[in-house]
Amino acid sequence: MIDVRSYERKFREVDDLLLHLKGLVLVRALLEERGAGEAELREHGDEIERLRARLAALVQGSGGGAHSVAA
């Protein structure tokens, strides 16, 4: 039997991660446009990569439901 609550939690977590990731990408672009230093851009880039990896792990580890949605 499918645990709907578990899927809902995972979908919510995927949505939250995507929203956070989109925000970081936009902020990094703004910082770059405004001439931010390499260290600050690298920090944002590192956080973007960390979130991408976390999102990938979440989707890959969740089985068919979330994996099919992300594909």
Order of alpha helices (4+ residues) and beta strands (2+ residues): alpha-alpha-alpha
